[in-house]
Amino acid sequence: MILKVDTLTAKQLGVNFYYAGNEVWLADRVPPESCSVMKTIEKGQSNHEHESSDR
């Protein structure tokens, strides 16, 4: 499962994001109302296999 975070909504709800380097952002907590399911990955399929099939 890939979760999509609406960062604008999360920020408006008081979430502080921290840059961890290498294009990675972290937060202590992200409210569920700012999250949605973007994709579901089939069992046995890795993220890399799924990403390459989207291209």
N, C-alpha and C positions, 0 to 999 in steps of 0.2 A: 504494500500500500504506500502510496506517495501522498503526503499531506501538503496542501498549499496553504500558506499563511498570508492572510491579508494584513500586511505590515502596517498600513495606514490605520486600519481599524484597531489593531493591537496597540499601536502607539497612542491613539486617542484614548484607549482604555488604561493607559498608564504603564505599558510594557517598556522596559529599558532593554535595548539590544546592545550587545557587546561584540565588537569585531575580534574574531579569534585568529585572523590571518588566513591566507590561502582561500579567499572567497567564502569563508565560513562565518556566519553570524550566530550568536547564542543569545538565549534569554532564560531567566530563571523560571518563568512560567508564561505560557501563552494561553489566553482564554479560549475556550472551545468555540465561542461565537465568531472568532477570527480565523478559524480553520475550516477547510473543506477537503474532501477526498478528491485528489486529482486523477489518480490512476490506481488500479489494483494490479499487482504483478502475480501471475500464475505461479502456483507452487512448483518449485523446482527450477524456476527461471530466475537468473540473477538480474540485478539492476542493469548491468552492462549489456546483457543480451536484450533487455527490454528497450533500453535507450537506442541501441543500434537499429532495432526494428522500426523505430519512430522516424528514422531519417529517410 
